[in-house]
Amino acid sequence: MSASPPDPGRTGAGRADPALSIHRLDVELGGRQVLHDVRLDVGAGEFVALLGANGSGKSTLVRTAVGLVPFTGSIRLFGTPVERFRDRSRLGYVPQRAATVSGVPASVGEVVASGRLTHRRFAGLPRAADKRAVAAAIDAVGLSGRTRSPLVELSGGQQQRVHIARALAGEPELLVMDEPTAGVDKENTEALARLLAGLSDQGTAVLLVAHELGPMRPLLDRAVVLADGRVVHDGDPGAVRDAEHGHTHLHSGQPDRLEPLPREGVWP
Amino acid sequence: MIGLLDYEFMRLALVAALFTGVAAPAIGIFLVQRRLALLGDGLGHVALTGVALGILTGTTPVLTALVIAALGATLIEVLRIYTRTSADLALAMLFYGGIAGGVFLINLAGESPAALNQFLFGAITTVDRFEVGIVAVLGVVVVTTSLLLGPQLFALCQDEEHARVSGVPVRLYGLLLAVMAALTITVAMRTVGLLLVSALMVVPVAAAQQLTRSFRGTHLLAMVVGVASALGGVVLSYEANVQPGPAIVLLTLAVFAVAAVGRVVVGRAVKGWGVRETRRVPSG
């Protein structure tokens, strides 16, 4: 199954603009300049990977792009400045370390449905289209048999897939993902890459932060490399060698890759 | 039980218990999910200042407690958002300020702090029709809001960052949640008392989640546990001639204990049954 393409009805103003356009972006956090003069465009249907060493500013860049971090410069989503962007259903976001388990058990279906809120009427019950989109998103990440399972019963990799499904449930036109493959084994990383390539073929713009290109390399349109908060490469993924980035993770406090998760299963 | 219903004060107490029992966990579940389980305690202390203000000014204490608790809830959100104050630190300051303000104002009113006891520990059997009316209206508001805005509040409490990106007005809903908690405190003030109100918001949720696998299931079952415990506690207090507030809370804790033990026992039984079935397969 593949996730639904962007709604053709959501056309009109801003359709010809890039999904994401960043121009002369500077970000300062805690008195330290984290991003310097960043410029980046992601067009409709483009599949772009954002790479760089830990501390290079990748996560800050994507968090700023979706409106979570104050900045100077210009960020436009579908032609609208991010601070005035209201059509949030066009944007899907997978945080780096999503709050996986809260104080109360929540089922996979409930968490994924929370990604569909922008399509729902205020205080209204979900419509058939909402239910279909949620089911399709869960199916797209290979968890259709676990819809009623509590999130806490899933492995770390499966929980990550649930958060990807949550972003897909909104049927976004721009999908921003902060290290969605962290903790996911090689086979499932390949499955994710195939899913994202399929979405980009259908017109969805994808910006994905990754440690390394790995199996995604042949499916990407562009690779952007950050170093010390500056874009040092924006273009052919073939020009980026994973080895350049591999050594950066050796100095990281974070695990480079988790052990393969037993009985997790591969996406369809 | 029939004799209990012969008295109007007991009938009023049961009505107040019904609305308290359903409203407290209805909003408490979102506080537990957001890891703010002690918010009810903090607001309970702030409401004490409101009670003392009511006694000092000759106003109905339930109304002044409602206003002061709502202001306290707003203050917590403002401190959390606009200052470098974590939620637990903001809560701690409300704890201290609320108690100090309550005792200070009650002294100004020329009363002993003992005058606050019925609000600290609850005095459900002394509520009059006007107070029961307030409790009923607030209870309906809290439960209706928690059900209608359930998906939005769930998204906020599950993952605030994702909710913000999704266009959920997180500050507005965070404030709404805090004010709803303040309303619930006021609802429960005369039932279980300000010192124990948080228990009725949190323990039914803890009991329910022993037996459920979804947020919605937990939400609904927690309200059932809350109502059963509140009504059962009032009956128990009548039969055993003890204060209703502690009886309600102890009954809620007993439900939690039974649910927790039941979950472990059933879980082991199912596991054991599974092992026996596995062993039978090769021999069959």
Interface residues (C-beta under 8 A of the other chain):
Chain A: V66 G67 L68 R86 R88 S89 L91 Y93 P95 A98 A99 S102 G103 V104 P105 A106 S107 G109 E110 V111 A113 S114 G115 L117 T118 R120 A123 R148 S149 P150 H163 R166 G170
Chain B: I29 V32 Q33 R34 R35 A37 L148 L149 P151 Q152 F154 A155 C157 Q158 D159 E160 E161 H162 A163 R164 V165 S166 G167 V168 V205 Q209 T212 R213 S214 F215 R216 T218
